[in-house]
């Protein structure tokens, strides 16, 4: 996991004179890493993936793959394979013929092809369905055929372009686990493009969050969620309460922040910041109680304005007496009436100072 399998060096991609899809991006992807490119539609993530695959050519910069500059290497000669959102499974071929196709057209001997097809189908748990036609398969099974067809060529890097977006929610969640397990089993680098935060958080070793052609942050899922470096990342990854504030002083390893409609709070902060900032509090870090909390917690009084029940959690919206609306996630840990709370109930919100994220960007 020390040497990068892919180095993206100052890569830009422009379409015409007015559209910059990728803007001077530089980062490395490690060997055997599950890496995610995450961001909203139009941020440049798919364009970047297509440049790695060789389906687009960088306007500027270098893509180094397994130690070789890919500029002059055509897509079919690169040590990568790609699984598309639409699967692109051949409807007139059986499962095993779909998987074998890429080996046959490149002249791999029939005995070796047969062995590799058996191994690939075993990896994706489709051995019992090898004779079936695609129209006899579910969406998840067709997705696994596409994966097996990509893996059978033994690429150094597998590229996945929104591979689960066409699946229903429950199957998508199951396939996320299957992909993670498969990546660990085959031990090759996976790069996935997705706009789904849960998908990236649940599968990837590291995630690059993209915005308007730039990399906003690259980090592990936990670091992105708990320590975002900007408002955009904090807001894009999961739910968050974002409040405007201004740093007015320091106290040891903490900063004093005047927060609009909340007041002055003192929170831990290791970086260097001054002037206007934002503070972020994740909804699950906020507690609700009928009485004022004890000392040492940041608190505000308010009324429940709205709430939504999601089965495992209830998502509450609380309006403070000073005019803030804060969101709170409460775990539905029992089958009893949900928390005994309803719209209009007076409550106290509170959270620990160390759970506050200070965002200087």
N, C-alpha and C positions, 0 to 999 in steps of 0.2 A: 504493500500500500504506500510505498515511498515514492517511486518514480511515476510521473504522470503518463497515462496512456494517450491523453490528448492535451495539447497546449493551444489555446486560442490566444493569438497575439495581435492586439490592436486591430481587430477585425471590424470592418464597417461594410454595410451593404446599402447602396442607394438604388432606387428605382427612378430613373429620370433625374430631373434637377430639383424636384420638390419633396420627394419622399425618402427619408432616411429610416430604414427598417431596423438596422442594427448600427450602433454608433460607438466605434472605438472601444470594443469589448476585449478584455484580457482576463483570462483565468485558466486554471489547470483542472483536469479531471483525472483522478487516480485510477490505477489499474484495479479491477475487481470492485469498483465502487458502483453503488446505485445512486445516480445523480439525477436530480429533477430540475427542469427549467420551468418555472412557475410565473404566471403573470396574467393580466387581463387580456382580452382579445386585442390584437393589434400592437402588442408590446414588442414583437420581434422574435419571440421564442421559436416559433415554427421555422421562420427564415433561418435562424441560427442552426437549427437541427438539419435543415436541408443543405446548408453549406457544409456541415460535417459529412453528410451523405454524398456530397458532390452534385446534388440536384440544382444548386445555385452556386455561383462563383462570387467570392468576396470582391467588393470594389477596392478594398484596401486590406492589408494585414495578412497574416499567415495562420494556417491551420496545420499543426504538426500532429500526426497520428502515428503512434508506435515508432517515433523517431524519424519519420519521413514527412517532408513538406508535401501536402496534398494538392498543391496548385495545379500540377500537370497530370494528376492521377485521375482517370475517369471513374465514374461511380462503380462500374462493375469490377474494377481492379482494386477497390479499397477494401480493407479488412473489416467492413461493417455490413450489417444487414438491417433492413428497416421494416417495421410493422406499422401499417397505416390504420387510421381510424376506421376505414371501411372494410378492413380485413383483406379484401381483394382475393378471396378464395375462388378457385376455378370451379364453377358450378357443374361442369360436365366430367369432373374427375373425382374419383373416390378420395377418401382421407389420405390413404397411403400414397396415392399417385400425386396428390397435391404436394405432399411433403417431399416426395422424391424428385419433383420436377426440376428444381434448381440444380440438383446433382447430375441429372441425366443430360441437361442441355450443356453442361460444362465438361461432359465426357468422363465422369467418374465411373469406374468399372461397376458392372451390375451387382456383383457380390458385395462390394463395399457399400454401394448404395443401399442395398437391402438391409445390411447390418446397421447402417447409420439411421435409416428410417425407423427401424425397430427401437433403437436407443432414443431417438427424438420423441417418438410417440409415448414411450415409457416415461420420459421426463415430464410430459404434460398430461399424463394419465388418460391417454386415449387409445391404448393398445387394443382394447376390446371393440373399438369402433373403427378399426382401420379399413374395413370394406364398405363402410357407409358412404352415401353421397351427401354433399353439403346441405341439401334440402331436408335431410333427415336428422339434422343436428340443431341444437339450441344455439342461441347467440353466443353464449359462453363457450360452447364446444367449438364453434367456428373460430372464435378468437384464439383458442388453444391450437387449432390447426395452423393458423397464421403464425403463431409463435413457434410451433414445431418446424414449419417450413423455413423460418428464419434461422433457428438454432441448428438445423441439420447441416448447414454450411460451415458451422464452427467459426463464426466471426469473432474477432477480438472485441468488437463493440456491437451491442444491439441497440438500435434506435427505435423508440416507441413514440409515435405521434398520436396523442390523445387516444390510446388504445382501448379505453374502457368507456368512453363517453356514450356509446350506443347501447350500453347495457342498463337494465333497471337497477334501482338502488341496492337491493339486496345482493344481486349477482355481482354488481360492481364491487361491493365490499368483500365478497368471497374471493373475487379475482385479484384484489389488491394483496390479500394474504398469499394467494397462489404465486403471484409474480415475485413477491419478496422471497418466498421459500425457494422458488425456481432459480432466482438470481444467486442465492447462496449456494445452491446445489451445483449449478454449472460453473460458477466462479468466473464469469466474464463481466465486463463493464456494461451496465444498462444505463441509457440516458432516456428519460421520459419527458415529454412535453405535456403539460396539463395546465388548465386554469382552475382546477379543483384543489383547494388548499388541503382538505382532508386526505385526498389521494396522495399528494406529495408528502404530507406529514407522516402518513402511515407507512410509506414504503421507502423513502429515500434516506441514504446516509447523510447527504448534504443537498441543500436546495439553493438554487440561484433565483432570486426574485428579480424579475425584469419589469421595467417601466419605460415606455417610449424609447425603446432601443438601448437603454442603459441597464447595467447591473446595479440594482439598489443595495443588495446585500447577499452574500453567500455564507451560509452557516448550517449547522445541524438543525433538525426540526425543533428541538428544545430551545436552542439559542435564538432561533428566529422568533419563536413564540414568546419567550420570556425576556429576551434582550434585543428587541428590534432597534435599528439605528435611526429610523426616520418615521415620520407620521405615516407615510405611504405604506411602509412595511407593517407597522403596527396595525393599521386599519385594514390592510389586505389579508393578513394572516389572522383568522378567527374574529370573534367579536371583541370589541374594546370600547371603553369610555375614554374619549379624548377631550381634554380640557385645556384651555389656553391659560398660560401663567407667565410670571416674570420673576426671575431670580433676583432677590434683593439682598442676599448675604450668604455667608457660610458659617457653619458651626462644626468644627472638626472635619470629619469625613462626610458631612451632610450639607445640603443646601437649603436655604429658606426660600420658599416660592410663594408669591402672592397669586392665588388662583381666583379667577373671576367667579363670583357668586358662591365661592366655597370658603375663602379666607386664606389666612397664612398657614402654611404647613411646612414642616421640616422633614426632609426625606434623605436617605442615603444616596450618594452619587459620587462615582469614582472619576468621572471625566472632567473636562474643562468646559464650562458653559457660563454664559452670562446673558443678561437681557431677556428677551422674549423666548419662551420655550413652550412645549406642550407637555402635559403629564398624561400618562395612560394607566388605566386600571382595568384589568380583565374582569368580566362580570362574575366569574366563579370565585374571585378573591374577595368579593364584597359580601358581608354578612348582613342579615336583617334581624332586628330584635324589637320588641315592644317598648323597651326601656333604653335609656342612654347607655352606651357601652362604657367599659372601664377605662382607666387612664392608659395612655400609650397608643391609642388607636385614633385614626382620623375619622371623623364622624360628621353626619348631617342628618337633620330631621326632615321627614317628608311624608307624602301619601302615595299609596299605590295608584298609579294612573291607568295601567293596563297590564295584562299578563297573558301568556300563551303557554299551553300545555303540550309538551312534546313526548310524553311517556316517561322517559328516563329523567328528564329535567323539566322544570318550569322556568320560563324566562319572564322576569318581572321588570316593569318600567316604573320607576319611582320619581315623582316630582318633588324636589326639595322646596322648602319654604322660601328659599332665595331665588328660585326660578331655574334650577338645573334639572335636567332629566337624565337619570342614571339607570343603566340596565344591570340586572342581577340574575345570575343563574343559580337556581336552587335544585339540589339533587332530590329526586323523589325516591327516598330510600325505603319507604313503607307503602302499603296499599291504602292507608288511611286518607282522609280528606287532605288535599294538598296543602300542607303547612297552615291550614286554618286562616289563610289570608284572602282578601278579596279587594276589589276596586274601592278606593276611598278610605281603606284602613290606614291609620297613622302608624308609622314605623320609624326606626332609626337605622340608617345605613352606617356601616363602619368597615374599615380595612386597615391592615398593618402598614406602617410607613415603608417597610422594606418591599412591599408588593407594588409600590408606585414606580413606574418607569418614566424617567425624565428624558425627553426627546429634544435635542438641540436643533435638529434639522426639521 
